[in-house]
């Protein structure tokens, strides 16, 4: 096997691997489900840390207030997303009714 043959074989293997990686990370519909699940987990975490933002009193908020400077960008996006009730209900409805 010559060097050119090895390079061609390596290139074909690399192209196949990159195609599979692209398909698995971006094209495949499972990535949308993974993103939705991650968003749900983030919503649950933020609601557990900052329930007083929506009028739910909690003693935990006193201790989790120290996290706010570190989570400021995520908090603002989360708050906007939750105040938009139409998108939240619509998204949850699509999750269970195809």
SVG drawing of the C-alpha trace seen along z (x, -y; Angstrom):
<svg xmlns="http://www.w3.org/2000/svg" viewBox="-52 -40 56 42">
<polyline fill="none" stroke="black" stroke-width="0.4" points="0.0,0.0 1.5,-3.3 1.3,-6.5 -1.2,-7.9 -3.5,-4.9 -3.2,-5.4 -4.0,-9.1 -7.0,-8.3 -8.3,-5.6 -7.8,-8.0 -9.6,-10.8 -12.6,-8.5 -12.8,-7.4 -12.5,-11.0 -15.3,-12.2 -17.5,-9.3 -16.9,-10.1 -17.5,-13.8 -20.7,-13.1 -22.0,-10.9 -21.0,-13.5 -22.8,-16.3 -25.9,-14.1 -26.0,-13.1 -25.5,-16.6 -27.4,-18.8 -29.6,-17.0 -31.1,-14.1 -34.4,-14.9 -33.2,-13.5 -31.2,-16.7 -34.4,-18.7 -35.7,-16.4 -32.4,-16.7 -32.6,-20.5 -36.2,-20.5 -35.3,-18.2 -32.3,-20.4 -34.6,-23.5 -37.1,-21.8 -34.3,-20.9 -33.0,-24.5 -36.6,-25.7 -37.0,-23.5 -33.6,-24.5 -34.3,-28.2 -37.7,-27.9 -36.3,-26.0 -33.7,-28.7 -35.7,-31.8 -39.4,-31.2 -39.9,-34.7 -39.5,-36.1 -43.0,-34.8 -44.6,-35.5 -43.9,-32.2 -42.3,-32.8 -39.5,-30.5 -36.8,-30.6 -34.4,-29.1 -34.3,-32.3 -32.2,-34.0 -29.4,-31.5 -29.7,-31.2 -29.6,-35.0 -25.8,-34.7 -26.1,-32.7 -27.9,-35.6 -24.8,-37.4 -23.5,-34.2 -26.8,-33.3 -27.9,-36.8 -28.0,-36.1 -29.8,-32.8 -32.2,-34.3 -33.3,-37.1 -33.9,-34.7 -35.7,-32.2 -37.9,-35.0 -38.9,-36.2 -39.6,-32.6 -41.8,-31.9 -43.7,-35.2 -44.6,-34.3 -47.3,-31.8 -48.5,-31.1 -45.2,-29.7 -44.8,-27.7 -48.2,-26.1 -47.8,-25.5 -44.4,-23.9 -45.6,-21.6 -48.6,-20.6 -46.4,-19.6 -44.4,-17.6 -47.3,-15.3 -49.5,-15.6 -47.8,-15.0"/>
</svg>
